[in-house]
């Protein structure tokens, strides 16, 4: 979480961080004090990230969840069918876009909690207004650049049968154009 004042700035300008341990989410101050457990179900969690509005996103059991760090309330964003593998859920640094990797495809569209709560399949994602669909490579997950013009894509390199790879993709979301940087 980004600190709002200039006094006592910690590395990365953060004043609090979140971790997953023992299938639970914990918040704490940068010095390790003030540990607070966020109550959630006990299944494995991953893909934990801060998003604007002092909120967290995480994945568990083929679902994406949002947590309000102030109220400690967890809310389901979207759960996908069991036969559709959800591998990545990432919100852009400004909170305007969501990038979802499901069944090795990538969908990027405006981040809206109400829209996401009605989605249960990859086919419903295709119907989302302003969705940019990418399937050039088998996507696992993505990370946004700070300026939101590039995406680091964790993909499965099926052409060379090598281990997973990281590709850098230029992203023009407004025009649904994505090109890989060589």
N, C-alpha and C positions, 0 to 999 in steps of 0.2 A: 504494500500500500504506500503510495507516495506521500511524503510528509509535506504539509502545507506551509510551514515556516522555514526560515533560513537558519535558525539556531539549532545547534547540535545535529547537523545533518549527517546521517549515516551513509555508508557506501550505497550508491544507487538511489539516494534520496528517499529511502524507505524508513518508516517508523514502526512497522509491524510486519511479521511474515507468517506464512501458513505452511504447515507440513502435514503429510499423511504418515501415520505410524499406527501399526496394529489395526488397520482398516478404519481408523478414525481420523478426523481432521482436528488439528490444534492450531490456535492462534497464539502468538506471543510477541513480546516486545523484542527489539533487536538485541538487547542485552540478555535475553533468555528469561526475563521476568514476566509476570502476568500471564502465565499459561492458562488458556481457556480451551476446553474441549467443545467442539461443535457436535451436538448429538445427531447422529445419522444411523441408518441401519448398519449392520456389521459386515457387509460384503466388501470385497476388494475395491479400491478406488484408485483412479489415476487421472492424469491430465489436469491436475490442479493448477489454476491460474487466477490471478487478480484481474478484474475488469473494472472499468469506471463505475463510480457510484458506491465505492467501498463494498464491492461484492466479489464473490468467488464463483468460479465454474469448476465442476469436476464431472468425471464419468464413472459409472458403476453399473454393472449388470445390463449393458447395452442401452443405458439411459444417460442423459445429460441432466445435471442438477445445477441450481443456482443457490448460493448462500448469501444472505445479508449479514455482513460482518458485525454490524451494530446490534441487530436484534437476535442474531445467531439462528435465524429461521432458515430452513432448507425447503426448497420448492422444486418439484420435478419440472424440467423444461420439456423434455421429449424422450419417449421410450420407443425404440424401434423393434420391429418384429424379430423374433429369435433367429430366424434364418437370414437376417441381414446384419452383417457384422459392422458395428459402429467402432471405428478405430481412432477417430480424431474429432475433437470439437474445440475450436479456437475462436476467440473473439478478437477483433482488431483492436489496436491500442486505444483508439478513440471511442470504441464501443459501438461503432456504426454498422459493422459487418460481422457475420458469423461464417466460419469455414467449417464444413462438416465433411468428414471422410467416412463414407459408408459403402460397403461392397466394393472397395478399392476405387471409387470415384470421388471426385471433389465437387462440392456445391458451395458457392459463396453467394450470400444474399444479405439484405439488410437485417441486422439483429433486432428481433422483436419477440419479446417473451410470449405474447398472446398468439402470434403466428406459430411459434415453435411448439406450444402446448397442444396444438391440433395435429401435429405431424407424427405418424407412426411407421411410415415406410419411405424408402428411397424414391418411390414413384410419386408420393405426395410432395417430396422436396422439389421435384421437377416442375410442379404446378405453382410453386411460390413465385410471386411477382418479383421481377428483377433478379432471378436466380441465374448465376453463371455456372454452367456445368462443364467440368473438365474430366476427360477420361483418356488423355494421351498416354498416361502411364498408370500403373496400379498404385494409387495413393494410400498411404497409411495415416499420416498426420501432417500438419503444417504449423509453421511458426511465422508470424508476421514481422516485417521490418518495422522500425519505429515510424517511418514515414508512410507505411502501408502501400508502397509501390513494388515491393518484392516479397516473395514468400519462399521460405526454405521448406521444401517438400521432402518428407521421408517416404521413399517409394521402394517397391520391390523391383529389382532390375531383372526382368524376365528375359531380356535379350541376351545377356551375357551369363546368366545363371550364377551371378555373383551374389554375395550377401546384400542386404538392403543398402540403398544408396541415399544420399542427400542431394537433391537437385535444387538449384536456385531458379526461381521463376519470376519474370517481370509480370506484374499484375495490373492491368488496366480494367478495374472492376466496372467502371462506368460504361465501358464498351464491350465487356465480357471477353477481353482478349488476354490470353496468358501465353507467354513465350518463354522457353527455357534459355537460360544464359549459358553460353558455352565456355 
